[in-house]
Amino acid sequence: MPPKTKVSQEDILNAAFLITKNEGLQHVNARSIAKSLNISTMPIFRVYDNMEALNQQLLEKIYQYYRDFTNSYIKGKDELLEVSFAYVEFAKKEKHLFYTIYVSDMSESRTLNETINSDYNQIIIHKIMEQYHISYDKAVLVFRDVRFYTHGIASQVLVDRTILDEDEILELIKMAIIKFRS
């Protein structure tokens, strides 16, 4: 009997992440992961009970990658602008990952209230209050409106419907912030 292949949970998760990043979530399955690690599928199911368990960890890894990506754009001058710009850049530069967490059915649906009240978004909303000297309620409205406007831009960029350079993206978001603040 050949020796058991030693593969860690991290190895499997990283392989699934790279497949998602480079080819898309639809290409992630036990066979594609095994092929990328040069193993059989058996070690994968020794580590994970099923693909759902792996997909849950994969989703968490993608979200962490997105947060790290976004944080690299935050300079503290205008956090709403910076986060919004990063969101569009993520759609442009990491199409498969953006699609996975913001378009596919892999992520659970959330209500508007759940979106606004997430810890990550609450931090941004409080920064908006400070930076723009507005009330919490007004900051929530500005965040909400800019978020959905920005998602529209990101969606167009994601599917290559609209070609925008960085300056054009920044200008669109700046003008939206001005309009939504008034």
C-alpha positions in Angstrom: 0.0 0.0 0.0 1.5 3.4 -0.9 2.1 5.9 1.9 -0.7 8.4 2.7 -0.1 11.8 1.1 0.3 14.4 3.8 -1.5 17.5 2.8 -2.6 20.2 5.2 -5.9 22.1 5.5 -3.9 25.2 4.5 -2.6 23.6 1.4 -6.1 22.6 0.3 -7.5 26.0 1.1 -4.8 27.8 -0.7 -5.2 25.6 -3.8 -9.0 26.3 -3.8 -8.3 30.0 -3.4 -5.8 30.1 -6.3 -8.2 28.2 -8.6 -11.0 30.7 -7.7 -8.7 33.6 -8.2 -7.3 32.5 -11.5 -10.2 30.5 -13.1 -13.4 31.2 -11.1 -15.4 29.5 -8.4 -17.1 27.2 -10.9 -13.8 25.5 -11.4 -13.3 24.6 -7.7 -14.0 21.0 -7.0 -12.3 18.1 -5.3 -10.7 16.9 -8.6 -9.3 20.4 -9.6 -7.9 20.9 -6.1 -6.4 17.4 -6.1 -4.9 18.0 -9.5 -3.3 21.3 -8.5 -1.8 19.6 -5.4 -0.8 16.5 -7.4 -2.7 14.2 -5.0 -5.9 12.1 -5.1 -9.2 13.5 -3.8 -9.0 11.2 -0.7 -6.7 13.5 1.4 -9.1 16.4 0.8 -12.0 14.5 2.4 -9.8 13.4 5.3 -9.4 17.1 6.1 -12.9 18.3 5.1 -16.1 16.5 5.7 -17.5 17.9 2.4 -17.1 20.6 -0.1 -19.5 22.9 1.8 -17.1 23.0 4.7 -14.2 23.8 2.4 -16.3 26.5 0.6 -17.1 28.2 3.9 -13.4 28.5 4.7 -12.7 29.6 1.1 -15.3 32.4 1.4 -13.7 33.6 4.7 -10.3 33.6 3.0 -11.6 35.6 0.0 -13.2 38.1 2.4 -9.9 38.5 4.3 -8.1 39.0 1.0 -10.6 41.6 0.0 -10.2 43.4 3.4 -6.4 43.4 3.0 -6.8 44.6 -0.6 -9.1 47.4 0.5 -7.0 48.4 3.4 -4.0 48.9 1.1 -5.9 51.8 -0.5 -6.9 53.5 2.7 -4.7 56.5 3.4 -7.1 58.2 5.9 -7.8 61.3 3.8 -11.3 60.4 2.6 -12.1 56.9 3.7 -15.4 56.6 1.8 -13.7 57.6 -1.4 -10.8 55.3 -0.8 -12.9 52.3 0.2 -15.2 52.9 -2.8 -12.3 53.2 -5.2 -10.8 50.0 -3.8 -14.1 48.2 -4.3 -14.1 49.1 -8.0 -10.4 48.3 -8.3 -11.1 44.9 -6.7 -13.7 44.2 -9.4 -11.2 45.3 -12.1 -8.2 43.4 -10.8 -9.7 40.4 -9.1 -12.7 39.7 -11.3 -13.2 36.1 -10.2 -12.9 36.9 -6.5 -15.2 39.9 -6.8 -17.7 37.8 -8.6 -17.5 35.1 -5.9 -18.3 37.4 -3.0 -20.5 40.0 -4.5 -22.4 38.4 -7.4 -22.5 34.6 -7.0 -24.8 32.8 -4.7 -21.9 31.6 -2.6 -22.3 34.5 -0.2 -25.5 34.6 1.8 -27.9 37.4 1.0 -28.1 40.2 3.6 -30.7 42.9 4.3 -29.7 46.5 3.9 -29.8 46.8 7.7 -27.4 43.9 8.0 -25.0 45.4 5.5 -25.1 48.8 7.2 -24.6 47.3 10.7 -21.7 45.0 9.8 -18.7 45.8 11.9 -16.6 46.7 8.9 -19.1 49.1 7.5 -19.8 50.6 10.9 -16.2 51.6 11.1 -16.5 53.3 7.7 -19.7 55.1 8.7 -18.1 56.5 11.8 -15.2 57.7 9.7 -17.7 59.4 7.4 -19.2 61.2 10.4 -15.8 62.5 11.5 -14.4 63.4 8.0 -17.6 65.1 6.7 -18.8 66.5 10.1 -22.3 65.0 9.7 -24.7 63.1 11.9 -24.7 59.3 12.2 -28.1 59.1 10.3 -26.7 61.3 7.5 -23.5 59.2 7.4 -25.6 56.0 7.0 -27.5 57.5 4.1 -24.3 58.7 2.4 -22.6 55.4 2.9 -25.7 53.5 1.6 -26.1 55.6 -1.5 -22.4 55.7 -2.4 -22.1 51.9 -1.8 -24.9 51.1 -4.2 -23.7 53.6 -6.8 -20.2 52.2 -6.5 -21.5 48.7 -6.9 -23.0 49.7 -10.2 -19.6 51.0 -11.4 -17.9 47.9 -10.2 -20.4 45.7 -11.9 -19.9 47.5 -15.2 -16.1 47.2 -14.8 -16.4 43.5 -13.8 -18.0 42.5 -17.1 -16.0 44.9 -19.2 -19.1 46.9 -20.2 -17.5 50.2 -19.3 -13.8 50.9 -19.6 -12.7 53.4 -17.0 -9.2 54.5 -15.9 -8.4 55.3 -12.3 -9.0 59.0 -12.7 -12.4 58.5 -14.2 -13.4 56.1 -11.4 -12.2 58.6 -8.8 -14.1 61.4 -10.5 -17.3 59.4 -10.7 -17.1 58.5 -7.0 -16.1 62.0 -5.9 -19.1 63.5 -7.7 -21.4 60.9 -6.2 -20.2 61.6 -2.7 -20.7 65.4 -3.2 -24.3 64.8 -4.6 -25.2 62.3 -1.8 -23.9 64.6 0.9 -26.0 67.5 -0.2 
